[in-house]
Amino acid sequence: MNTLILMQGLLIMHLTGLTLLAGTTVADYVTFRTFSNQFKTQGEPSDSLLKLMSRLAIVLAIGGGLLLVSGIGLMAVTHGIFMHQLWFKIKLALILILLLNGFLIGNRQIAKLKKGLKQRTAHTDQLVNGAILRLNIFYLLQLAIFLFIIILAVFKVN
């Protein structure tokens, strides 16, 4: 197979993965905001919105898998030519921050939110409100990191 065609295919996969990740994060954030606004105004959680947020995690995983596989493929095809460039090192660090933020902050806050919604006491309502606040910050940080990664990839700042 022609190396150029392989590289273009991998780049398409990479951009598709990035689009799935960033787009799903936006959709997840909009769903979460709708959920939290509904909870604050009506005092009742929406199970359907929580289920939708859980299903969006599957799309996130697919996007992440595409990014990982295509990124490794691109590194193999280009023989790691970008590894020594500053913009690429920053991009990799930001990807690591995205992952850590998602697993350590996002997943924990979603778990606290679900736990608090199941128990529904005065203490758990405080837990839910705290989780909502931290999830708002989490999503905004994730989106800002995605934006910065895209800016780095376009301008390739060295």
Secondary structure as a PSIPRED ss2 file (coil, helix, strand):
# PSIPRED VFORMAT (PSIPRED V4.0)

   1 M C   1.000  0.000  0.000
   2 N C   1.000  0.000  0.000
   3 T H   0.000  1.000  0.000
   4 L H   0.000  1.000  0.000
   5 I H   0.000  1.000  0.000
   6 L H   0.000  1.000  0.000
   7 M H   0.000  1.000  0.000
   8 Q H   0.000  1.000  0.000
   9 G H   0.000  1.000  0.000
  10 L H   0.000  1.000  0.000
  11 L H   0.000  1.000  0.000
  12 I H   0.000  1.000  0.000
  13 M H   0.000  1.000  0.000
  14 H H   0.000  1.000  0.000
  15 L H   0.000  1.000  0.000
  16 T H   0.000  1.000  0.000
  17 G H   0.000  1.000  0.000
  18 L H   0.000  1.000  0.000
  19 T H   0.000  1.000  0.000
  20 L H   0.000  1.000  0.000
  21 L H   0.000  1.000  0.000
  22 A H   0.000  1.000  0.000
  23 G H   0.000  1.000  0.000
  24 T H   0.000  1.000  0.000
  25 T H   0.000  1.000  0.000
  26 V H   0.000  1.000  0.000
  27 A H   0.000  1.000  0.000
  28 D H   0.000  1.000  0.000
  29 Y H   0.000  1.000  0.000
  30 V H   0.000  1.000  0.000
  31 T H   0.000  1.000  0.000
  32 F H   0.000  1.000  0.000
  33 R H   0.000  1.000  0.000
  34 T H   0.000  1.000  0.000
  35 F H   0.000  1.000  0.000
  36 S H   0.000  1.000  0.000
  37 N H   0.000  1.000  0.000
  38 Q H   0.000  1.000  0.000
  39 F H   0.000  1.000  0.000
  40 K H   0.000  1.000  0.000
  41 T H   0.000  1.000  0.000
  42 Q H   0.000  1.000  0.000
  43 G C   1.000  0.000  0.000
  44 E C   1.000  0.000  0.000
  45 P C   1.000  0.000  0.000
  46 S C   1.000  0.000  0.000
  47 D H   0.000  1.000  0.000
  48 S H   0.000  1.000  0.000
  49 L H   0.000  1.000  0.000
  50 L H   0.000  1.000  0.000
  51 K H   0.000  1.000  0.000
  52 L H   0.000  1.000  0.000
  53 M H   0.000  1.000  0.000
  54 S H   0.000  1.000  0.000
  55 R H   0.000  1.000  0.000
  56 L H   0.000  1.000  0.000
  57 A H   0.000  1.000  0.000
  58 I H   0.000  1.000  0.000
  59 V H   0.000  1.000  0.000
  60 L H   0.000  1.000  0.000
  61 A H   0.000  1.000  0.000
  62 I H   0.000  1.000  0.000
  63 G H   0.000  1.000  0.000
  64 G H   0.000  1.000  0.000
  65 G H   0.000  1.000  0.000
  66 L H   0.000  1.000  0.000
  67 L H   0.000  1.000  0.000
  68 L H   0.000  1.000  0.000
  69 V H   0.000  1.000  0.000
  70 S H   0.000  1.000  0.000
  71 G H   0.000  1.000  0.000
  72 I H   0.000  1.000  0.000
  73 G H   0.000  1.000  0.000
  74 L H   0.000  1.000  0.000
  75 M H   0.000  1.000  0.000
  76 A H   0.000  1.000  0.000
  77 V H   0.000  1.000  0.000
  78 T C   1.000  0.000  0.000
  79 H C   1.000  0.000  0.000
  80 G C   1.000  0.000  0.000
  81 I H   0.000  1.000  0.000
  82 F H   0.000  1.000  0.000
  83 M H   0.000  1.000  0.000
  84 H H   0.000  1.000  0.000
  85 Q C   1.000  0.000  0.000
  86 L H   0.000  1.000  0.000
  87 W H   0.000  1.000  0.000
  88 F H   0.000  1.000  0.000
  89 K H   0.000  1.000  0.000
  90 I H   0.000  1.000  0.000
  91 K H   0.000  1.000  0.000
  92 L H   0.000  1.000  0.000
  93 A H   0.000  1.000  0.000
  94 L H   0.000  1.000  0.000
  95 I H   0.000  1.000  0.000
  96 L H   0.000  1.000  0.000
  97 I H   0.000  1.000  0.000
  98 L H   0.000  1.000  0.000
  99 L H   0.000  1.000  0.000
 100 L H   0.000  1.000  0.000
 101 N H   0.000  1.000  0.000
 102 G H   0.000  1.000  0.000
 103 F H   0.000  1.000  0.000
 104 L H   0.000  1.000  0.000
 105 I H   0.000  1.000  0.000
 106 G H   0.000  1.000  0.000
 107 N H   0.000  1.000  0.000
 108 R H   0.000  1.000  0.000
 109 Q H   0.000  1.000  0.000
 110 I H   0.000  1.000  0.000
 111 A H   0.000  1.000  0.000
 112 K H   0.000  1.000  0.000
 113 L H   0.000  1.000  0.000
 114 K H   0.000  1.000  0.000
 115 K H   0.000  1.000  0.000
 116 G H   0.000  1.000  0.000
 117 L H   0.000  1.000  0.000
 118 K H   0.000  1.000  0.000
 119 Q H   0.000  1.000  0.000
 120 R C   1.000  0.000  0.000
 121 T C   1.000  0.000  0.000
 122 A H   0.000  1.000  0.000
 123 H H   0.000  1.000  0.000
 124 T H   0.000  1.000  0.000
 125 D H   0.000  1.000  0.000
 126 Q H   0.000  1.000  0.000
 127 L H   0.000  1.000  0.000
 128 V H   0.000  1.000  0.000
 129 N H   0.000  1.000  0.000
 130 G H   0.000  1.000  0.000
 131 A H   0.000  1.000  0.000
 132 I H   0.000  1.000  0.000
 133 L H   0.000  1.000  0.000
 134 R H   0.000  1.000  0.000
 135 L H   0.000  1.000  0.000
 136 N H   0.000  1.000  0.000
 137 I H   0.000  1.000  0.000
 138 F H   0.000  1.000  0.000
 139 Y H   0.000  1.000  0.000
 140 L H   0.000  1.000  0.000
 141 L H   0.000  1.000  0.000
 142 Q H   0.000  1.000  0.000
 143 L H   0.000  1.000  0.000
 144 A H   0.000  1.000  0.000
 145 I H   0.000  1.000  0.000
 146 F H   0.000  1.000  0.000
 147 L H   0.000  1.000  0.000
 148 F H   0.000  1.000  0.000
 149 I H   0.000  1.000  0.000
 150 I H   0.000  1.000  0.000
 151 I H   0.000  1.000  0.000
 152 L H   0.000  1.000  0.000
 153 A H   0.000  1.000  0.000
 154 V H   0.000  1.000  0.000
 155 F H   0.000  1.000  0.000
 156 K C   1.000  0.000  0.000
 157 V C   1.000  0.000  0.000
 158 N C   1.000  0.000  0.000
